[in-house]
Amino acid sequence: MRVRPHVHPGGIHAGELLAPDAELTRRITGYRANALDRALSPPSAPGATRRGVA
């Protein structure tokens, strides 16, 4: 599985735990949910590959 790091200026490690209602937290949570969805969802058609998965 390929991964892509995201750097958020002004963000701190685990900052979403300190500010659960912040806009950045919502964005980070969305990135994680999308990544998990792509990784755990089956390909949509025979012979298709999931994006980011070889």
N, C-alpha and C positions, 0 to 999 in steps of 0.2 A: 504494500500500500504506500502510495506517495503521500507525503505530508508537506504542508506549506506553512511556515511560521508567519505569524502576524505580529508586527510591532506597533504598539499604540502609544504615541507620544503622550506623556503625562500619566500613563497607566502604570500600575505597580503589580508585582506578582501577587496573584490571588486577590486583587482589588475588588473583584465582584463579590467577595464575601463581606467586604467592608462597606460597600455601597450597592446593595442589591437592586435598588431602583434607578440607578444611574443609566444614562443613555448608552455609555460604553459597555456596561454590564449586559444590557439587552442585545447589543451587537455581538458581543463575545458569545453569549448563550446561543444566539442564532447561528453563528459560525459552527459551533460545536454540534448543534442539532443537525444542521445540514451535512456536516462531515459524517456523522454517525448514520444518517439516513442513506447517504450514498454508499457507505461501506457495508451496510447491513441489508440493503435492498437487492433483490435479484435483478439480473439484467432484464430489460424490458422485452427483448425479442431474442429468438434463438441465434446464437453467434455474436450477439452484441456484448460489449464489455462496459462495465461501469466506468464512469469518468474517474480518472486517477488510479485505476486498478488495472494492472497489466494482465 
